[in-house]
Structure formats: C-alpha cells, structure tokens
Amino acid sequence: MWGGSTSSDSTRVRSIPIRSGQCKAFLSQFKQQSLPACKPVLTPAWVIAIHLLLGFVFIPIGLVTLHASRGVLEIVDRYDADCVPEEFKGNKVSYIKDTSVPKNCTRILKVHKYMKAPIYIYYQLDNYYQNHRRYVKSRSDQQLLHGLKYNDTSSCKPEESNNGLPIVPCGLIAWSLFNDTYTFIHGTAELRVNRKNIAWKSDRDHKFGKHVYPFNFQNGTLIGGGKLDPNIPLGDQEDLIVWMRTSALPSFRKIYGRIEEDLEADDVIVVHLMNNYNTYSFGGKKKLVISTSSWLGGRNDFLGVAYIFVGSSAVILSLVFLLLHVKNPR
Amino acid sequence: MQKSSRKKGKIRWSKLYSFSCFQPHTIDTVPAQDLIGKIGFSRVVFCNQPQLRKMKPYKYANNSISTTKYNVATFLPKALFEQFRRVANLYFLLAALLSFTSSPVKRETLIVPLVIVVGISMIKEAVEDWYRLLQDMNVNNRTVKAHAGNGIFVDKFWRELSVGDVVKVNKNEYFPSDLLLLSSSYEDGACYVETMNLDGETNLKIKRCLEATLGLNEDEEFNQFRATIRCEDPNPSLYTFVGNLEFQDQTHPLCPSQVLLRDSKLRNTDFVYGVVIFSGNDTKVVRNSTRAPSKRSQIERKMDKVIYLLFSVLLVISLITSIGSVLFMKSDMVQWWYLRLQDPEDPKPVKSGFQQFIRAFILYGYLIPISLYVSIEIVKVLQAMFINKDIEMYDQVTCKSVEARTSNLNEELGQVEILLSDKTGTLTCNQMEFRKCSIAGISYGGALNEVDLAASKRMNNDVEANRFSIENSGSTSQIFEMFEFSLADSSIQKAVLEDQEGLDFLNSGNSRISNVGKETVVKGFNFRDDRLMNNQWIYRSDLFNVTMFFIVMALCHTGIPVEGDETDKLKYEAESPEEVAFLIASQEFGFQFCQRTQSILVLKELDPSSGKKVKREYKLLHLLEFCSSRKRMSVVVSDEEGKIFLLCKGADSVIFDRLADNGRAYQQATTSHLSSYAEDGLRTLAFAYRRIDQADYEQWNSIFTKAKTTIGPERNELLEKASEMIEKDLILLGVAAVEDKLQKGVPECIDKLAQAGLKIWLLTGDKKETAINIGFACSLLQQDMRQFHIYLSEEAESNNQMKAMKEEILHQIESSYHVMCTDSDRSSPFALVVDGRALEIALHCDIKYKFLQLASNCASVICCRVSPKQKALITRSVKEHTGSTVLAIGDGANDVGMIQEADIGVGISGQEGMQAVMASDFSLPQFRFLERLLIVHGHWCYKRISKMVLYFVYKNIVLGLTLFYYELYTCFSGEVLYDAWYLTTFNVLLTSLPVISLGVFEQDVPSYVCLQPFTSKGKKIIFLLEPDRGLDIEWHGCILVIFLANMYILSPSAFMEKGYVADITHFGAIMYTCIIWTVNCQIALIITHFTWIQHLFIWGSIVLWYIFLLVYGALPPAYSDRGFQVITESIGSAPIYWMVTLLVVVVALLPCFIHIVIQRWFNPMDDHVIQEMKHCRKDITENQMWLREQRNSQKMTQIGFSARVEAKVSSFEEGLHRKKRSI
C-alpha cells in the first residue's frame, strides 16, 4: 500500500556566476530566486498515500476517543418544569417571583452504572444568553480585584450603584448569580459535596480580590439572582467566580461541586434542591447533571465519531483514487 | 581638433547646397506674421536687456522645470487624497471615525493599522517623488555659458536663465531652452542640430540664422547687442514658429528654422549664439509632454471590485445583524430579566438597531483585508528588488541592470498583449553597418541568410528523423531518395557550396557570432567576402565597374572626414549614418576619402595597376542634394584628367527609371539581389554613373547656374528641371546594402515574444522605407506577408483638404479590410504600414474604429513618420479599442508620451538622454531583456499576486465569517468571540509573513521553463478571483467546519479531565487556533515552491501564535483580558484542544485538497502538466515529446524569426513534394 510514494523533493540549484570575490552564496541565490526548493507535486501515488495515512491516523484516534467518551457516565435531570407545584403550572413566573411559596423540591436520580469518583455536579441552563454583549460587558474586572478602591464602574451599567452607593461586585453578571442549591442524599446519609476548587485557580488568585468583600449587593428594588455572604471575600466565593466566567453559547453547564466518593450501580440518590432561579420568564431550562470524567473531559461522542468518519472517508477516497489510477494511469 | 573644425568652418555650406529643403520660407510665412501682437501671439522678448524684463507683462517664468507630483505644502493633502481614493482605506477611515461613537472592539485596534498602512504608502510616495526632485535638480543645475554683460560669457545654471538672455552653446551640448539662433561658428550662420529626443530622427537638421544677425559671432559683439522679438505665445507645436525680430530698426520675419528647441543637441558645429525665447515650462518640448498619470494594474482594479463585493457582503451581514437584533429585542429579549432591558434609560429598538448596525459594520471589517494593500505594496517592492537584481538582465557593457521604477505594475508585465516599440535606439543601435553589395550583377558579402540556414537545418533534422523511422520499417531506398532531395534542393546546396561562410553559419547557427572576433571589427563595417576584402578586388574581371562603384561610394556624399584615433583610418561625420557607413566601407576597400574643401574632394586610393596608394583630387563641380522627394543625390566631378562624371546614388526605383539603355546590363541580377537584401532588412541604395562630355556639361552648367540664381517661387521648379536634364542615361553599377544595426538579441527576443502571443507594433519617426527595412530585419515583416499600405497621396496632401484626405484614407482602410476578410482563410499573415500623416487622419474619431479594427487583425503594424504626440495618441487608442494591456518601449524624449500613456512604459537606459527612463515604469539597458522581464518575471509576478490576493481574501473571510456565525448564537448582540488583540495580530503578525512569502517567492515553474515557448502559451492563466464556485463552497465549508466542530465538541460537557467547562475565553482561543492552523495550512496547499523561507514563515507563524498566547497570557489580567493564562492553565493541558485542532484543520482543508487533486487529474492546467513532467524528468527521458509540445505551440505565431523559418520550411517541403511527384 505504501509502495506508491516516491520522493517529491526535486531540488535544482542553478549555478550562479560569482561576481566580485567571495559573494555570499545565499545572498546571491536569494536575489536570483534560485534558493534550493522542494516542489511537492501531487502525483497520484502521493495523493493515495496521503489519504491512506489520514485514514490510518484518524481511525485509531477516533476509536480511542470514542471509547473514552463512552466510559463517561452522565445523569441528566431536567427539573425546572417538574419542580413547579401543580397550582402554579399555569403561571410559573408568578410562582418563581412569589417569595412566600416554598421553593424546595426533591428529585430522585438512579445510578445505572458504577460511577467512579470524582463525580462532577453541574447545573445546565438552556436558552440563557450569557453571551449577550450587554451582559458580558456589564462587569468591572478592576473592581473585582481591588474592590471599593476602584471607583470607575461605568462599565457595570445598569447595575453599577444603588442608593448612591457602589455595588461590589457590580454589573449584571454578578447580579444575576445562579442561586439554586442542591443537597444529595445517598441512602440515609448526606453525600459530601466538595464545593472548593471548582473555579479556575487563576481566577481565584489574580482576578478576584482576596480582600474584597461584597458590598451593597442585591440591595436594590430589583433582586436578580443569588446573594453573597458579605463576610467572605470575593476570591473565596467560588460560585460567583464560576458564574462570572460567561459561557460562549446559550446552552451551558457550570460546575457546582464534586462528589468525592464512588457510586455503585443501582444506587439511588435523592436530591433536595432549592428551585430559586428564574428561568421561567424567558422559557429557559434547568438541568442537574452528574457526570464522571475521562482524560477527554465529559461525555463527548461527537469528536470520536468525527475522527472515525473522516478517517474512513479518507480511506475510501484513497481507494477511489487508486481505482482511477489503475484504470487510467498517467 | 579645434584647428580642424575651424577649417571646416570655412566651407560655405550655403554654396554647397544648391537645393534646399531647409531654406527660409519667405513667401508662405508672410500671412502668419500679421498675427503678431494679437491674441496668442503676444510674447515680447527684450534680448540682452535684463532691466526691461522685470516689467509686468514681460516677466516670464525662469528656466527651471519641475516634474514632481508634490511639494512640501501640497504633499500631505494630495498624498492623503491619493490614499483615500482606495476603497479599503476609505472604509477603514470610516470605521475608525465610527469607532468613536460605539465600538465593539478597542479603538486603537482600528486606528493603528490604518495609520501604519497609510503611512507606509505615503512614505513610498514621498521617496519616489524625492528621486524625481533629484533628477529635476540635476537637469536644472546643468550649466551653460550666458552673457553677463560687456561681452563676457560666464557659466550659468540652466534654472537661472531667463527669457531674453544671450547664451552660447558649444558642440554636443543640449540647448537649455528654446533659443532663437543668432549666429554660429560657420560663416553663413548654419548649424546642425540633432533632434533625436524630440522626434527620434537621427539625421542632423540644418538651422540657419537670419542674415541680419550673422555678424554676431564673437563674444565681444554682444556688448552692444539689443533687439526685440515679438512672437507667438508658448505652445506645444514643435514644427511651427511665428515671430518678428526687431533689430537695428528693421523688422525681420522669423520662421522655425531659426529656433533651436530645448532637448535637441548641437552637432558638427563648434558653437552657436542664441537668445532665450521660451524658458522652463514654456518650452515647446515641455509643453509637448504630458503629466505622468498614476498607473494602476488590472489586478489592482479587479481588487477594488473584490473589495466592493466584500463591502456589500459586509453591508448585508451588518444589516442582517442589526435587523436580527431589533427583532429579538422586540420579541424575546424583554423577558430576559438578566439583561434589565426594561430600564427606561435604555434606547429604543430602532435607535439601538442603528447602533447595532454600526457596531456590526466595524466588527465584520475583518472581511475587508486592511493589510492587503500594504502587503501587496511590500511584496511588489520585493518583487521589484528581484527584478532589479536579476543577473541575467544585467548588462555588462554599460554596467546597468533592469530597474523597476514603479513597483506597482509588476504583475501587469505578465498580461501584456500588445507591444508598441520605438525603433531608433530601442531596436536598433542607431548605427549603420555596411553589409552587402552587388557590383555589376554579382553579390558580395554572405549570400545566405539565417532564415534559410535555420530552415535547411530543420529540414535535415526532420529528414534524419524520418529516415530512422522508415529504416525500421525496412524501406531504406525510399528514404535515401528523400534525403537526396533535401540536399539537392537547389537553393541550399548552391548557397552552401558557393559560400564558405555558410558552413560557419551552419556550425555556429548564428551569424552574429561568427562575424565577430575573427578580425578586428571596424565600427560601421560588417562585411566579409574574400573576393573584395584585403584589396583582392583588383583581381576581379570587371575591374572598371568595381572601381567606379567604390568611387561613387567615396565621392557622392556630404560627409566630412574627422581624424580618428588610428593614424591611417579616418572617422566621418555626415548628415545620415548611412553615408558614414559608406565612407567607412570605401575606406576599407582602399578608397579613403581624406579631405574636403569648397570645391575639391581628395581620395587616397589604391591604384590597381601599381598596387600602391595614390592621392587623387576630384573637382566638385556641382552637388545635387538629397531630398525626400527626389530620393537621390548626385555629384558632378571632374577627375585629374579632366573627365567629367556624374555620380549618382539613390533609391533603386528612381535610379532604374533613369538608366541609359546600355546601362541596364546588370539590372536583372541586381533586382534579384535587391529583393533578397530587402528581405533581410537591409537598406539598399543603387549606385550609377554617367560620363559627361565637356560640351554637354558647359551647356547644362549655364542652365543650372541660371536656375540657381533665380529668386522667386519658380526657383525650385527650375532647379528640379535642370537636375532632371543631367540625371539621366545613367549606367548602373550596383547596389550597396547597409544594415541599420539591430541591438544584440533583438530578433531572438521579438521571436520569443511573438511566440508568447504578443502583438508587436513598430512606431517610428523614420521614413517608410527605413521602417519597412527594420520590419524585415526584426522579422516583423516577411516576404510572403500581405502588406497593406495606408498613406496620403501627394496631391491630397498638397491640397490639404480634410474631407478629401479622410475619404482617401477611409477608402484605403475599407479596401484593405475587404481583402483581409476575403483572404482570411489563407495562411499568410497580414501586415499594415501606416504613414504619420495618414495616421493622423485615420485616428480621427469617426474612422478610428475601422482603422483599429484593421490594425488589430494584422500580425504586425508599422507606423512611420509619427510625431511624439501621435505615438501617445496611438497608444491611447489601441488601449481603449482593444482593451488589452499595452506595453510601450522607447528610449528617447520623443517616446515619453507613449511611455506614459501605455499601461506599462519601458525606457531603454541607453547613452542618450534620460527622459524616457524618467517617464518609464521599467528601464532596461537592452531591448532583449524584455523577453525575460515579460515572460519570466511578468509570469511569476502575475501568478504570485493573483494567488496572494485570492488567499488574502480567503483568510479574511474565514476570520470575518466566524465572527458572523457566532453572532447567530448571541442573538445578534454584537459580542466578539475573540480577544481584541487576537484580532489585531491576525493580519499583522500571524498570517502576514506566509502570504508575503507566497507573493515574493512562489514559482510555479522554473524560469528556464518559462522561457521555453511551451509555457509562454500558458501565460494567460485564469485569474482565480473570477468567481470560482467550487472554491466559494470550499471556503464556506471550511468556515462552517471550524465553527460547528468547535460548537459540538466543546459544549456543553466538560472539556478537561478536571471537569472544567469551556467558557467564552476558551472557546475563542481554541477556535482562533483552528483558524490560524487552517489558514496557514491552506497557504501551504497553494504554494508549489518551498524554500526554507516559506517553511519558516508558515510553520513559524503557527508557532508564533502559541508564543503569543504564552506571552499574552503571562501579562497581568488587566492587560491580557481573555488571554490570561488561557493556554498554560486550561486549554494547553486539555487533549481535546489539540485533537480539535487536528480534526478541524484536516476536515476544513480536505475539500480543497480533493478539489486540487481532481483538477490536476482531470483538468490539468499547463503549469500542472509541466510540473509533473519536470517531476518525472520526462523532459529528459522523453525529449521528443517535450520538443513536440514546444513545436505545437510555435505554430500559432505569425511573426518573428521562427515563423519565417516555418514558412521557409513549408515552401521547401512544397518544392520537394512537387519534385517527387514529377518523378
């Protein structure tokens, strides 16, 4: 199969008359445009070989990737619709806005297969445009780092101040912080969920101040999302840090925490959640995702399939070209 | 030297010249003199009175000239205006201004590149103009002797001269401005002027001062000199002048023969005195020149169209974005509480929609490649550098190389379709060589021409090849027969046997080489024939005729001997270079013309009987001057024995008409020689003589003297009659053929260019016969061509009636066209010869179209006697009518108009003036370099630039459209996926070097293949920017792949083992990496010629992106924004990042790759075939095939050397065929 390839480097060095004395060969070759060059010519043999090579590289990668992806277990549970009490089904918005109605809700998740720790907990929001320009730019990185010392919060519009006092952290992103909470019961005991180290280290160290405390936050007439403990500095408010990393697409997951013990197959997990966050007014969806991870990350069949597809089409193409070449040699 | 020229000064030229085409026209200029003082003729010049010149109406500009485009004050506005005439620059200016209102990206990222781009272009303009300024200063700082008062002449800069100054111009100096000739070193006030820079004519012109000012021929005389000139206002007409000189209380009418024009040169005259009448920009030659237009190449114009297209795409997607955003805002977005849109201070949807439009307009600006222009500019400068440095276009004689003076026309070189060429100095060296002669019916000097030789060689080769093929089939006898035929072909065999030199020709294959180097070469004499050389002619049987022939050659002329550097060899100066060639030849043959006095010509001649040199004196009785209407010249001389001869030379037709019945002995043989000489492009003159009895002479002398002394209009007629009386009953001696020596390599170059499909037009100021000769010499004309001549008959010209002339011309054009249409099936090509006067009428708007239609259907066109203005006019008409790219090449100031008018102007940097070079876009030291310039560099540059533009657009579309697609996912909110600095570095840093290396180094085929006729055919490649559907889909596919693959792979699940999810910063960085890889690998697919520089730039750019990410990410977050630690912390350690890159690059490029493969397999272009053939070394292994391909492409051509050989071969074959059939 490989025999068809020949060397394509046909270099040709033209002799250059030497002018005055020791002229640098390179300079003169450069000026005369006669530098040694390789001129790959797409001969049939090369074309077939390149396609075959592609196939032989891509198909194994694809198989390995697909295998890794298949090894990841994922439990997805959409709860936004089911957690609304029957009487509010017709008007979910009023349910979510009514502070007197209790928001707690219970979901039961069944583990189908053995899940190895660490198991990651995500919340997924759909149809939520965190990438809207107005939303993305409504933050002040300087203020997040330096707190009240930094006055210019004009970028945070329309959420830069309240009652004449600046807000820390200002801006729409922080204001709309996701505030559903989850507790997981495994059997009888509560599963320990590690909510530390879920944000990027660089964010914690360099973007959010270690001595910046929330101030005047969610004090306005309009309350957006979650509140922050004013006694914890921003650098330790990992929920906020994760939330502040705006997502690129309108459907996104954000990490909530880690379960650091294995789950056996057929385990049943009861989730007590507080359904606080308003996705009803814009028809968004809320999902709870529990997933293990591989070297590849989460479950992602697309990559493997794509690799296999490209690899196999390359092989097919090479066969087609081979047939053409045999039938119709140059 | 000084002494000898003083001696010459004593000759009264006015007596020598009995006929005068140059005598003052006293009669017909009278009516024009009435105009003086009226509108258009109001100029008053006070000669030698500086104090009077300051008065208001008589204050004229000084003599400095300026050809610069800008000055210090106008540079900024003018150059800025030039820059913003470019669409892309204008767009970016608009974007930069809009960015002050609302911008999705940082303002600096818009303004900085614009400033850089515009700045670089403006610096380039400034530098180019600076060189123009230096050139002007060089001209303005030449010095001339000017009168400073009290009869003292001092050196003065040209620029300081003012109107009315008296100047003294010495021999071989240029006139600093338009002068009125006052007196010269000759007693009769005549002087010789070379006007090559004005009209390209090389023969000297006589100018003559007024009788009244003859006395002013000493410096001291000018102490008291006062005069006033009243004349016409400055105008561009070179051949007219109307004015009066008021001198010593008398008014003398002036005419053009007293005016010395700027840029012409004083020759053969020691000095002249003159008064400045027009200075600086008022001079006729400056008025005649046109401003250098800024030229733009076709690709640049096409590029504008592409930019318009992109611009409209930009508008459309901006509109989509803004409408989309408004719609979303009205319907859904109000409910998105997290945006807080319901706040009252927020803008209304329409207004915000408009803002959104502006934002999108700026954002998608990446569709329009801002750095395209500047990259192209850089590339072109480098290309120009390569052209300048090409050692194969370096002339070792003059130590000059090709110079690309404006770099923005490089790629246009590859597109030239019509070549307009000047003759003198461009094709020829302006030097005549004595080549051949036919004396008494015998032709001397190499009888075989190159075409015959090449043809016979080809024939023999073919026969040889045939023989082998038939030998194999067993019928040997038949082929031997054929072989014999080809050898027995009479014309070849005879020629080869007869002429020893023929064998030399055959061996060397090129006569030009074989002639040089055997002996010391005499300039102007290129004749080898042992029968005549080295005094062997004394053994000829027809000794008398031979002697007479040489005597005619040595006596019948107007030349003057000048001492040469060698002791016994003299040099000559004469009115025309032909005469010089004849004098040199006769000297070589042993008839040295060594002295001329008023009435005596002295020859040092070889006495055949004694074999010694003897000095003989001939008395010059009369000289009947050469005139274009007479086409002959005669001298009446008496030798030492008192025998009177009339010696005559002239055009063959004129001489043959005047032969005596007993003088026609050799007419037939001579005629056949004449035609063969003419076919070789030699200029021929027939020589004849007549013995005159003393009595006859006395009788004629009285008549002639009477005619000479007549004053009045009938004088010329009487003279004409008198000369007719004696120039009859001549005895033909033979013809001499001189070659207007072509520059080195000219025929070969023309041949190659013709094979490359160029049409070649010859525009010359010379007369028709000369032009046709050169046409033959350059193989532009050949014997079996159908020639159409368009000219004005003499009566029509004399009547000077526009309508009649127009009808005549129209009739000629139509009849020629008719012939062409009916004869079009014949294989012989057509040629058109047009006279300048006829051309003037033919280019009138109503018949212009018909004329050009005729002309463009002819294989070659020769225009003779054309003025500089006409040259420019032809150029413009051809350009407009045919719509093809026109290249004009010339060397003198008379070609400037043409050079500027053409799409590409090329100047020959010869020894004469620099005007043509200054006006040109490219300057060549030799015409022959044009071949390499057009076929190699033109081809390369064109391919390079077109590939580069195509790729540039591609890469910007890739980037721009990913931005747009992302908008679809953000509800058209205007959010940018990439960090602002990623975007800024895209065009400047990360993708610019590979594309520049593509534009500079790409070679689709090596240069020596370019020069073979095979590829020249493929010169016209399709410009890939023409909509290529396949490519469009591929591009689009590629962008979608980049986008969607990222979309699906990165969302929504985690992309790292640690469970992290990709957010907008990771997404942007990964997608951008994919773009960088794809774009750079795409260029690797386009490039076919990789040196290490390309490798370095392409792969280096990719590496640079990672380095950039590292460095940028290491900056504090306040600066690095989205790039902060993005590669070190997150994406770098995610295997998925690298896998996505690999997948996306392969998938995005696979369609394009397959497209290329399929195209190469099923629809290969010429360069593909050649590349492949070279690759498999087929050109070596299968030489026959290679040559056959070459020959196939040759057959297309109709002009040039090979075409002539082809024609010859086919005529041989025909003859062979006929013979065979007869047997």
Interface residues (C-beta under 8 A of the other chain):
Chain A: S8 S10 R12 I16 P17 R19 S28 K31 Q32 Q33 L35 P36 A37 C38 K39 P40 V41 L42 T43 P44 V47 I50 L54 F58 I61 T65 E74 P118 Y120 Y122 Q124 Y128 Y129 N131 H132 R133 R134 Y135 V136 D141 Q142 L145 P158 E159 L172 W175 S176 W200 K201 S202 H206 K207 L222 G224 G225 R245 T246 S247 A248 L249 P250 S251 F252 R253 K254 I255 R258 N278 S281 F282 G283 S291 S293 S294 W295 L296 G297 G298 R299 N300 F302 L303 A306 Y307 V310 A314 L317 F321 L324 R330
Chain B: P104 D332 Q335 W336 W337 Y338 L339 R340 L341 D343 E345 D346 M385 F386 K389 D390 I391 Y969 T970 C971 S973 G974 E975 L977 F1001 Q1003 P1006 S1007 A1045 M1047 Y1048 I1049 L1050 S1051 P1052 S1053 A1054 F1055 M1056 E1057 K1058 G1059 Y1060 V1061 A1062 D1063 I1064 T1065 H1066 F1067 G1068 T1088 H1089 F1090 T1091 W1092 I1093 P1116 P1117 A1118 D1121 F1124 Q1125 E1129 S1130 A1134 P1135 I1136 M1139 V1140 L1142 L1143 V1146 V1147 L1150 F1153 I1154 I1156 V1157 R1160 W1161 Q1171 E1172 K1174 H1175 C1176
